Amino acid sequence: MTDSDSSDAGDRTTGKRLDVVALLDRYGIVIVIAVLGLLIYASQPDVFFTWRNITNILNQNSVHAILAIGMFMVILTAGIDLSVGSVLALSMMCLAVLSASMPWPVTLVIGPLVGSVAGFVNGVGITKLKMPHPFIMTLGMLFAARGLANIVSGGVPYSGLPDPVRFLGSARIPLGEWGGGMQSLPVVVVFVVALYIGFHIVFEHTVFGRRLYSIGGNPQAARVSGIDVDRHLIIVYTICGFMAGLAGLVMAGRTNSGFPNAGMGIELEAIAAVIIGGASFFGGRGTLIGVFGGVLVMGLINNGLNLNNVSVFYQQVLIGIIIVVAVSVDVFRRNVSTRK
């Protein structure tokens, strides 16, 4: 075989790899969702595709979907936020404690406000204190916010929230009688869809969104091009904290309470949804539509196991396997792109 033949064979191999990568990029999450849906339908054909079950999947994963938006912004800039679960609990406890003595409009805004402050502290700490990695600052906030949640509450849960505070997490929109009964749609599902549409527009059609991709792809080049990287990172972590506070409001409304142990480990589930959805730990790539797909994958796994009375521990095993596969695909894609 001549050198020319070897070169042609290598080019064909690389081309096939690029085709596989492109296919996975575009349709990977859709394929996973379709396969999971078919498997669950095959095991529970009378239950899975009912309106009640579909809305339950969306409703039960609304908190994860909200957190995933903020986590995506952070990972898009090649960062990470380990504190969102604790910030959720702190925001939840602040609104629950204040609900007994403050007007409900104040209670509504206090959770997202507390989350924004925590996120702002994360962003300032990462940029101004020159932390070697966001892992350090957000790990510190994880412990600090969880401790503050217990201090604020005295370590005990609070219940009995005002109806306006509960609205977002528990209200339903009546749709009429069909399919064998009175059907409705959770308000939070509409709210989450609106959030994703809004942030999708931000990421895809604004200067701010394009700059986040630039910062994640190459922060030094972004600085040279005139982007204030530190300011953008502070904004990103503040928004991530705001989303954690918003998720705390939704969870408080759903449970009609605030409890200091809320959200334990939920930051890992948010990270998993983002990575499963096609975002890269290296930063600079991913879409919000893919992230929503990642949330659905996790929701489908949980729903399928529950419908088939399988232990929830198997969900953790499956999610772990999927994360490893998703990251392996990301590394493979990066290596192929490097050799291109």
Steps between C-alpha positions, in 0.01 A plus 500: 500500500635839406515803726222653292276195555571510875414869508172440314408216737575723800289779355208261448527375859509854634203587279299210640585609852389853423173364356437302820580803715271723293220241527538476878516878529176551314287201592666330798269633771193441280606139445549446874159651584330292228662175617412567864142588405457182297644283776271650763200479267575133431500427872201721593293561183183598688663760723800661336338708225211626714466875549529459875831315478654737244409808704628329816839447335520867404369620837730283710805610305419871487743585781779310322413678175527843664832418668634357173464838327734668748736203503517504121608863502776417747623191314480691171772728640708194603399539865292308751272588792479245780298729726162515323339233721603681818404840357160351412456391863611838637263687268219262588552543874523880479167527318336243729612675820407848372161385370360510854578869553541662157249578222486230235653719224814533713501127564475433127814696414714416803597152378632603158661807661690288755607265222624793290709633789657157555575470129648850493731408789607191307575704189694770685694240695596308188608807301637744758663250734653324199385154603686225311164346407131580568484164679671655804276804543175317433599214731549757775158649422348151509593465867437864592152515345398168651616618842312828461185310399516313832579818694207689346258218573645376827537166327125438477257518206237773457161434343181684414602739224261761354304395192671755268838353598373149433349595163804444280582163652154349544235677289355330192326633191172313430477373143157342506370145509649257252692172497281355772510784749562866580847594371727783604848640441735603783575872492868429562523304173386806305742712702796268428422491127487882497835514682664270248363695205622827650848374581526324164450837335769648726753229414431486129409856402674747731851636533510387862430139401765499229752642746433217744586248229816696424604509865447126536683423177809714568495751789836651405386565145177646638699744713717600207188566293379749761253289701496575873525135604484563876184708474331237286597223742357697792175540307494129413545385860246756622243366254584145607431600861178672394383178331578307819288747696221468244519123526473539879181702454353227277595223743358693796174552311478134408563373854330790683806519721866582536750251638876552546594164347332583169703460185770273640686353201277677249800694365642173370173423323505845339857444381400156370207646302726759338769248404250241379345779292821544303682786675876467540698516822764674290258788445386682188245253366149371561143618456215567738277269296751223563500582870122467511545164330745403774241588764244285315740206486544506876126544549420208270744272680344585835146465364572167332648353816211626712238361262672160509552507879879492465716638781600864455861397563510357147428851374828616650684214328344580161562873532863429591545279193336759272722778637815297433380423147409868439839625619678229298316618188602857582868401534479295179346793317768736632781263394354462152465876464861545611625257233285657233 
